[in-house]
């Protein structure tokens, strides 16, 4: 299968959006334990990637953050790689 950069970008946007939902929804929508478990599972799956793929995800996240207009969501995207354990420092 040929690599599709747009596919990778769109899938990453979906992962970040759902993780944002788990991070920001209140307990009347989803209990905190379930939200945390889902976020941890997303981190687990992302950490199964090779170092090269983790770097690609980190680079894609930087591009997504740079184009984001909502300040809160931009900050979330900027810290996503660190929060998911893809990088060892928030600086990437």
C-alpha positions in Angstrom: 0.0 0.0 0.0 1.3 3.4 -0.9 1.8 5.9 1.9 -0.8 8.6 2.0 0.4 11.7 4.0 -3.2 13.0 4.0 -4.4 9.8 5.5 -1.9 10.0 8.3 -2.8 13.6 9.0 -6.5 12.9 9.1 -6.1 9.9 11.4 -3.9 11.9 13.7 -6.5 14.7 13.8 -9.1 12.1 14.8 -7.0 10.6 17.6 -6.2 14.1 19.0 -9.9 15.2 18.7 -11.1 12.1 20.6 -8.4 12.5 23.2 -9.4 16.2 23.6 -13.0 15.0 24.2 -11.9 12.6 26.9 -9.8 15.3 28.5 -12.4 18.0 28.5 -15.8 16.3 28.9 -17.3 16.5 32.3 -18.6 13.6 34.4 -22.2 14.1 33.3 -21.0 13.0 29.8 -18.4 10.4 30.7 -17.1 9.3 34.1 -13.5 10.3 34.8 -12.2 6.8 35.2 -13.4 5.8 31.7 -12.0 8.9 30.1 -8.6 8.3 31.7 -8.6 4.7 30.6 -9.3 5.7 27.0 -6.5 8.3 27.1 -4.1 5.8 28.5 -5.1 3.3 25.9 -4.5 5.8 23.1 -1.0 6.5 24.6 -0.3 2.8 24.8 -1.2 2.3 21.1 0.8 5.3 20.0 3.8 4.0 21.9 3.8 0.8 19.9 5.0 2.9 16.9 8.7 2.8 15.9 10.9 5.7 16.9 10.8 6.9 13.3 7.0 6.9 13.3 6.8 8.6 16.7 9.0 11.3 15.2 6.6 11.6 12.3 3.7 11.9 14.6 5.5 14.6 16.6 6.3 16.5 13.4 2.7 16.3 12.3 1.5 17.5 15.7 3.7 20.5 15.4 2.2 21.3 12.0 -1.3 20.9 13.4 -0.6 23.1 16.4 0.9 25.8 14.2 -2.3 25.9 12.1 -4.7 25.8 15.1 -6.6 29.0 15.9 -8.2 28.0 19.2 -5.6 28.8 21.9 -6.7 26.0 24.3 -6.8 23.3 21.6 -3.5 24.5 20.2 -1.9 24.1 23.6 -3.4 20.7 23.9 -1.9 19.7 20.5 1.4 21.2 21.4 1.7 19.1 24.5 0.1 15.9 23.1 3.3 14.1 22.2 4.7 14.6 25.7 1.3 13.7 27.4 1.1 10.5 25.4 4.8 9.6 26.1 6.0 9.9 22.6 8.8 12.4 23.7 10.6 12.8 27.0 10.2 16.5 27.3 7.5 19.0 26.5 9.9 20.7 24.1 9.7 17.6 21.9 
